[in-house]
Amino acid sequence: MIEELDAIQSEALNAVATVTDDAGLEALRIGFLGKKGKLTAASAGMRDVPKEQKKNVGQKLNETRQAITAALETKGAELIAAKDAAQFEGIDPTLPGRTLPKGAQHPLTLVQDEAVQILRRMGFALAEGPEIETEWHCFDALNTPADHPARNESDTFYFENGKLLRTHTSSVQIRTMEKQAPPVRIIAPGSAFRRDEIDATHLSAFHQLEGLYVDTGVTLADLKGTLEFFFRELFGEDTEVRFRPHFFPFTEPSFEVDLKLHATGQAAKWIEIAGCGMVDPAVLQSVSESRKDDAFTADGISGFAFGMGIDRLAMIKYGVPDLRLLIENDVRFLGQFA
Ligand code: DAH
């Protein structure tokens, strides 16, 4: 029986040495070690081995099984290694990888997010309204008379049905007050559109951030405190904020807000940044007529509003010299914000 086992072992090892694929290897495993395999069959002969030789022959049987198993395993590993090597053929895995270009948020998104976050900390909730507006929401309800130059066809994009592309985000003030009674404390970032010649400081589609706070007993001090805090958070603690009397149809009194920045590295000068004021009673009256209640005309109700250009905030924040850079999508410019 010892010779028979030797013969099976050498047959198996020779066969394993010449096999070239997984299927062939598996066939050999079954052929020698499987239930009906040659070694299994041979082991049945143990029955006839004389008692005093059983130990020896049994040991030989184990060794043969181990030798064949080891040969099958080694060959299996070799086949996997050969497959890997074939996959890498022609590839130099030591070459450095290709760098993927890094994506970045647009500078307008960056300032807008920062501005929104500051105002949300002060309790302002996000609001929105349509970009295609009615004349009433964009102008009439905001106390802007029919002969106001802003309503001129040479300044505003009108549709044939009489609607228009909103010229400012102030229309969201009206939209919000129509559906929500005081207290109202909202900000509305969004696009606005004007028939402007495009140049370094004008775009026909631009971005604004509107704010509105209406409640009992809101005062000019609240407005000043809110905007001063906001601009100092956004542009640095030493930013000076100045309120200059102005006129807007929808606020009374109205102001323009100027900033003096000290962190830009240039000689500090006043720059105009926003419009604001106390909500004009005529605006609250329009809202009341639309709502058919006195939620906004009741005694003691007052409010402030403000609006500013987000594009301008980005120009100041990042030192962008020309507004057109913000819409050209030149990756050499945008990549600087990655
Ligand atoms: N809507 C004005 C504009 O587009 C900006 C503005 C001024 C908004 C005063 C306001 C405000 O809410 O109170 O120029």
Residues whose N, C-alpha, C, O or C-beta is under 5 A from the ligand:
A	BS01	DAH	T167 H168 S170 G211 F248 T251 G275 C276 G277 A305 F306 G307
